[in-house]
Amino acid sequence: MPDRSADHGDMRLHRDSGTSAGTGGGSPAGSSIEPFGSPAGSPTGSSAVPSRQVVAARRNAAGHSPAPRRSAASPRPQLHPGAWWLWALALGTAATRTTNPLLLALLIATSAYVVATCRPNAPWARSYSVFFKLALAVLLIRLVFAVLLGSPLPGTHVIVTLPEIPLPDWAQGIRLGGKVTAETVLIAFYDGLRLATLLICVGAANSLANPTRLLKSLPGALYEIGVAVVVALTYAPNLIADVQRLRAARRLRGRPDTGFRGLLQVALPVLEGALERSVALAAAMDARGYGRTADVPPRVRRTTTALTLGGLLGVCAGTYGLLTADGGTYGLPVLLAGVVAALAGLRLGSRRSPRTRYRPDRWDARAWLVAGSGAAVAALLTLAADRTPEALNPGVIPLVAPTLPLWPAAAVLLGLLPAFISPATRTPAASEEPS
């Protein structure tokens, strides 16, 4: 019995014009069996390799589309995480310069649009909505405290009068209940909205910057401190991811995931996951030699300590000089000298860390543009607060309706630049071929 497994390749049957296609049994007369792709007139059993034209012709005849070509362009590198933090902190700095609710709302809308456009698809990038809810809770708590505890500022527009609880003599200046005025509520709303904007900006940085890549970018002298900071920064995103995962699992099992009972049943697995993650993190840090330092001469250690401490003291003294009226002459030079000394100390201190970086993130032109857009927003709002303070801080006594200043609002819109120069890469859905 012949072995039929010997021929697994595609075979092509060449028949003469007089051979019937329906002839059965054996090989028809005048026919020859050749390997697929064998050119016409080649001898039987030729092992010629099929040409590209033959392969393409047979694929098109079978109804298959040609294979897609791979894009020759390399993927765009990710933005430096430090640029996202500088951008977010600059927006937060701009929020501290105003109590105008229209400008604060514009800052919130700017951060929300950038997060929606540039946020990657990662578990740590889903914390923006939680920070937004936390900001709303802070605003509500501030309003409740203002209503219950009152304010020493005088007000003439009484909204409601609550029953006042008498307090002892040692609690003078504090009251519970009493008259609630529109001025008191409005001041509390302005202050609470400013704090809420700060929290939302921090949430934007947590959603946009990869904490692991941020740790890689720190100098060696700050590695141990950086690990602690990164672990603290990743606490909220990891907690949110665990809660969302457990609530989804409970919904799939038909169990309640809302209310006090659902919260209690979710809290224990979340705590257990946090402990397991802490143990795994400790083991990973020990395996990677966390805390181990290289041998550095005593002279270098003393120089590093002197430069670092002297630089930090210079930064504090220079900042104090800039904030006071009498220190305008020496504030900026002392601040610059302190920054240079602190950077030199960090440079020398990096010799104590023997670790290396694998593919370090580059601070490219896009990072400069992102950080510069946030710095421009902070600088322009600081200038506007000095030039037109009544526009950025609307009055409360007497009541004045806030207005939107034009050029400070245009300055806030500069914070939208990252959405256009560093959008998140979206994976296009694969199109289905017709059968």
Buried (B, 14 or more C-beta within 10 A) or exposed (E): EEEEEEEEEEEBEBBEEEBEEEEEEEEBEEEBEBBEBBEEEBEEEEEEEBEEEBEEEBEEEEEEEEEEEEEEEEEEEBBBBBBBBBBBBBBBBBBBBBBBBBBBBBBBBBBBBBBEBBBEEEBBBBBBEBBBEBBBEBBEEBBEEBBBBBBEEEBEEEEEEBEEEEEEEEEEEEBBBBBBBBBBBBBBBBBBBBBBBBBBBBBBBBBBBBBEBBBBBBEBBBBBEBBEBBBEBBEBBBBBBBBEBBBEEBEEEEEEBEEEEBBEBBEEBBEEBEEEBEEEBEEEBEEEEBEEBEEEEEEEBEBBEEBBEBBBBBBEBBBEBBEEEEBEEEBEEBBEBBBEBBBBBBBBBBBBBEEEEEEEBEBEEBBEBBBBBBBBBBBBBBBBBEEEEEBBBBEBEEEEEBEEBEEBBEBBEBBBBBBEBBEBEEEEEEEEEEE
